[in-house]
Amino acid sequence: MGIPRFFSTPKPKQFNYIPRYYDEQKEALEERIREIEMEMGVNKGEAYRPRIRRGQMSNYFRRKQKRVQKQSNIRLVIIILFLLLISYFLFFY
């Protein structure tokens, strides 16, 4: 049995996290090289063709944001109309 430690704190846990990053210029250069090789007929086997084109995800989020904002505006108009209807019945009936 050991002596209890009252004044020492345990060491923090360490993780082996290696951050990943995306280099847009390198990606564009590699895609351009692949396109030129395909045009010239150089074939190193089946080349990978990504189905997602550049900018699709940003357009998706932009469209989603517009749709959510439109739904919010419609909901706000319905609530205002409902409150106006209730106030009309309270004051005039």
C-alpha positions in Angstrom: 0.0 0.0 0.0 1.3 3.4 -0.9 1.3 6.7 0.9 -1.7 8.9 -0.3 -0.7 11.9 -2.2 -2.5 15.0 -1.1 -0.6 17.8 -3.0 0.3 16.2 -6.3 -2.0 16.2 -9.3 -2.2 13.4 -11.8 -0.6 14.0 -15.2 -2.9 14.8 -18.1 -3.6 12.1 -20.6 -1.9 12.5 -23.9 -3.3 11.6 -27.3 -1.6 10.9 -30.6 -3.8 13.2 -32.7 -2.4 14.0 -36.1 -4.4 16.9 -37.7 -5.4 16.5 -41.3 -5.7 19.4 -43.7 -7.0 20.1 -47.2 -4.8 21.7 -49.8 -7.2 23.2 -52.4 -4.4 24.2 -54.8 -2.8 20.7 -54.7 -6.2 19.1 -55.3 -6.9 21.4 -58.3 -3.4 20.7 -59.7 -3.8 16.9 -59.4 -7.3 17.1 -61.1 -5.9 19.2 -63.9 -3.0 16.8 -64.5 -5.5 13.9 -64.6 -7.6 15.7 -67.1 -4.6 16.4 -69.3 -3.4 12.8 -69.1 -6.9 11.6 -70.2 -6.9 14.1 -73.1 -3.5 12.9 -74.3 -4.4 9.2 -73.9 -1.9 8.5 -71.1 -3.6 5.7 -69.2 -2.2 4.6 -65.8 -5.2 2.4 -65.2 -8.7 3.4 -64.2 -8.5 7.0 -62.9 -10.7 8.0 -60.0 -13.5 10.4 -61.1 -15.1 12.1 -58.1 -18.8 12.4 -58.5 -19.0 15.5 -56.3 -17.9 18.6 -58.2 -16.2 21.6 -56.8 -18.6 23.9 -55.0 -21.5 21.5 -54.6 -21.3 21.3 -50.8 -21.2 25.1 -50.4 -24.2 25.4 -52.7 -26.0 22.8 -50.7 -25.5 24.7 -47.4 -26.5 28.0 -49.0 -29.7 26.5 -50.4 -30.5 24.8 -47.1 -30.0 28.1 -45.3 -32.3 29.9 -47.7 -34.9 27.2 -47.3 -34.8 27.4 -43.5 -35.0 31.1 -43.5 -38.0 31.0 -45.9 -39.8 28.5 -43.5 -39.0 30.7 -40.6 -40.5 33.7 -42.3 -43.7 31.8 -43.2 -44.0 30.6 -39.6 -43.6 34.2 -38.4 -46.3 35.5 -40.8 -48.7 32.7 -39.6 -48.1 33.5 -36.0 -48.7 37.3 -36.6 -51.9 36.5 -38.5 -53.1 34.3 -35.7 -52.3 36.9 -33.0 -54.1 39.6 -35.1 -57.1 37.3 -35.5 -57.2 36.7 -31.7 -56.9 40.4 -30.9 -59.7 41.2 -33.4 -62.0 38.8 -31.6 -61.1 40.1 -28.2 -61.6 43.8 -29.0 -64.5 43.7 -31.4 -66.7 40.8 -30.2 
